[in-house]
Amino acid sequence: MKTPKIVKTRSELKAAIAEANPGSLGFVPTMGALHDGHASLFKAAREENELVVISVFVNELQFNDAADYSKYPRTLDSDVQLAAGAGVDIVFAPEAQEIYHAGLPLIRLNSGALGEMYEGASRPGHFDGMLAVVAKLLHLADPRQGEYRAYFGQKDAQQVVLIQRMVADLDYAVQLRSVPIVRSEKGLALSSRNALLNEEQLQAALVLHRAISLIAGRAARHEPLNLEDAIGMFQMEPLVELDYFVVVDPANLQELAFNCQDTPFTGEGLILVAATVGGVRLIDNQPI
């Protein structure tokens, strides 16, 4: 198992990529606190590319709660070990001043209507901050020659849609790959935030997957979805507070109302759910 090269600055990253001179580069931006879900992204990048680069950077702009930002786990040593096991070549682990060298940016991307719904409604400014750092990181990791791909986890479905639109609207020369959700044996989507839950809360959190599975099963059988049944499952879990449970158009995240209740489900959709368990916000989704 080869230890990845750790670089801290833009110039070191550019030099490491130039030295490798890859015919193809796979890039995975992360905020660290890595788990097996991240490893699946790294392995997907490894399968398609000569060089695999990841970033580990806790982006202040994505947090609308200073306390949440300060307590976000920073675990670079263990992150590098996991990255090594998944075949990563370079870990870019910059300090904040290296990314935002002139201070927090005055000119930023606006996520628009797509960034104001669902997670954006609960976390104002989150997606603007996410796009700001992803836009920067995609530039910094660009090999300038050869094939260039970037990998994102499908668990953050709204984030994936926004990045797809940014890349299309701003003509980034990168191919995007969305990697399926990795789940625990009981079905809970893997997340760095799961570590903040005790055993009782982890059990209660399984309602997210049960509710999704109920609706996904109905969709597969082309039955009416009757979302109220899934919402009722959350009402029976006192440790879980539901924010939203919806079925949307995967392309634009607009809620599907025409075939979710009394008529057989046809076409394609995306189940989105967010809930709070023990003060910890969890999200999940599934294409149908």
SVG drawing of the C-alpha trace seen along z (x, -y; Angstrom):
<svg xmlns="http://www.w3.org/2000/svg" viewBox="-56 -42 64 48">
<polyline fill="none" stroke="black" stroke-width="0.4" points="0.0,0.0 1.6,-3.3 1.3,-6.3 -0.2,-9.3 1.9,-12.4 0.6,-15.2 0.7,-18.7 -0.4,-21.9 -0.2,-24.7 -1.4,-25.4 2.1,-25.4 2.9,-22.1 -0.3,-20.6 0.5,-21.9 4.0,-20.6 3.0,-17.1 0.4,-16.9 2.9,-18.1 5.5,-15.7 3.1,-12.8 2.1,-14.1 -1.0,-11.8 -3.0,-10.9 -6.0,-11.0 -6.7,-12.5 -9.5,-11.7 -10.3,-14.3 -12.4,-13.9 -13.0,-17.0 -13.8,-16.2 -14.1,-17.8 -12.2,-15.0 -13.5,-12.8 -13.4,-10.1 -15.3,-6.8 -16.1,-3.9 -18.5,-6.1 -15.5,-8.3 -13.4,-5.2 -16.0,-4.2 -15.4,-7.5 -11.6,-7.1 -11.9,-3.5 -14.1,-4.7 -11.6,-7.3 -8.8,-4.7 -10.5,-2.4 -10.7,-5.1 -7.6,-7.3 -3.8,-7.2 -3.6,-9.7 -6.0,-10.1 -6.1,-13.4 -8.3,-14.2 -8.6,-17.3 -9.3,-17.5 -10.5,-21.0 -13.2,-22.0 -14.9,-24.9 -16.1,-27.6 -18.4,-29.0 -20.6,-25.9 -21.5,-26.4 -24.2,-28.8 -23.5,-27.8 -20.0,-28.8 -20.3,-26.1 -21.0,-23.4 -17.9,-24.5 -15.7,-24.5 -16.7,-21.1 -16.5,-19.4 -13.9,-16.6 -10.4,-17.2 -8.7,-13.8 -6.0,-14.2 -3.8,-11.3 -6.6,-8.7 -7.9,-10.3 -4.5,-9.7 -4.5,-6.1 -8.0,-5.5 -7.0,-7.3 -3.9,-5.1 -6.0,-1.9 -8.2,-3.2 -5.3,-3.9 -5.1,-7.7 -1.9,-9.3 -2.0,-12.9 -3.8,-14.4 -4.2,-18.2 -4.7,-19.4 -4.6,-23.2 -5.1,-25.8 -8.0,-28.2 -5.7,-31.1 -4.3,-29.0 -7.8,-28.6 -9.1,-32.0 -5.8,-33.8 -7.4,-37.3 -9.9,-36.5 -13.3,-35.2 -14.4,-36.0 -16.4,-39.1 -17.5,-37.8 -19.2,-34.4 -21.3,-32.0 -25.1,-32.1 -26.8,-28.8 -30.1,-30.4 -33.4,-28.7 -31.9,-25.2 -29.9,-26.2 -32.8,-27.8 -35.0,-24.7 -34.7,-21.6 -31.2,-21.7 -30.8,-25.3 -34.0,-26.4 -32.7,-24.8 -29.1,-26.0 -29.2,-29.4 -26.0,-30.1 -24.8,-26.5 -24.8,-25.8 -23.3,-29.2 -20.4,-28.3 -20.2,-24.8 -20.0,-26.0 -17.4,-28.6 -14.9,-26.0 -15.7,-23.3 -15.2,-25.9 -11.8,-26.8 -10.8,-23.2 -11.7,-22.1 -9.4,-24.8 -6.6,-23.9 -6.6,-20.2 -7.0,-20.6 -4.2,-18.7 -4.4,-21.0 -3.9,-18.0 -5.3,-14.5 -8.7,-13.5 -10.1,-15.1 -12.9,-13.7 -14.3,-14.6 -16.3,-12.3 -19.1,-13.1 -21.3,-11.0 -24.9,-10.6 -25.9,-10.9 -25.6,-14.7 -28.1,-14.6 -28.9,-18.3 -25.2,-19.1 -24.6,-16.9 -27.4,-18.6 -26.0,-22.0 -22.4,-21.0 -23.7,-19.5 -25.4,-22.8 -22.3,-24.8 -20.1,-22.7 -22.5,-23.0 -23.4,-26.6 -19.8,-27.8 -18.2,-25.4 -15.8,-23.6 -13.6,-21.1 -14.3,-18.2 -16.4,-15.1 -18.5,-14.5 -19.1,-11.1 -21.8,-10.4 -21.1,-7.4 -23.9,-5.4 -24.6,-5.7 -22.7,-3.3 -24.9,-2.1 -24.4,-0.2 -25.7,3.3 -29.0,2.0 -29.4,-0.5 -28.3,-3.8 -26.4,-6.0 -22.8,-6.4 -22.0,-9.9 -19.4,-11.6 -22.2,-12.9 -23.3,-9.3 -20.5,-9.2 -22.3,-11.9 -25.2,-9.5 -25.5,-7.1 -26.9,-3.5 -30.5,-4.5 -30.3,-7.4 -28.7,-5.2 -31.6,-2.7 -34.1,-5.5 -32.3,-6.9 -33.0,-3.8 -36.5,-5.1 -35.1,-7.2 -34.1,-4.1 -37.4,-2.3 -39.5,-5.2 -37.4,-5.4 -37.7,-1.7 -41.5,-1.8 -41.9,-4.4 -39.2,-2.9 -41.0,0.4 -44.3,-1.2 -42.6,-3.0 -41.0,0.2 -44.5,1.8 -46.0,-1.3 -48.4,-1.8 -49.6,-5.2 -46.8,-6.4 -49.0,-7.8 -46.2,-9.7 -48.3,-10.3 -47.6,-6.6 -43.9,-7.3 -44.3,-10.5 -46.4,-8.7 -43.4,-6.4 -41.4,-9.4 -44.3,-10.4 -43.9,-7.1 -40.2,-7.8 -40.0,-10.3 -36.2,-10.8 -36.6,-11.8 -37.8,-15.2 -38.7,-15.2 -37.8,-18.2 -39.0,-17.0 -39.8,-13.8 -40.6,-14.5 -40.3,-13.0 -38.8,-15.4 -37.7,-15.6 -34.0,-14.5 -33.1,-17.2 -34.4,-20.2 -35.5,-19.1 -39.1,-20.3 -41.6,-18.3 -43.6,-15.7 -47.2,-16.0 -49.0,-14.6 -48.4,-10.9 -47.4,-10.5 -50.7,-10.0 -53.7,-8.5 -52.4,-7.4 -49.8,-4.7 -46.3,-6.0 -44.6,-6.3 -41.4,-7.9 -38.5,-8.8 -38.1,-10.5 -35.8,-11.1 -36.8,-10.6 -35.3,-13.2 -35.5,-13.1 -33.9,-15.1 -34.5,-14.7 -32.8,-15.6 -31.9,-12.9 -30.4,-13.9 -29.7,-17.3 -27.8,-15.8 -29.1,-16.5 -29.2,-13.5 -30.1,-13.3 -30.8,-10.4 -32.2,-9.9 -32.9,-7.2 -33.7,-7.4 -36.9,-5.8"/>
</svg>
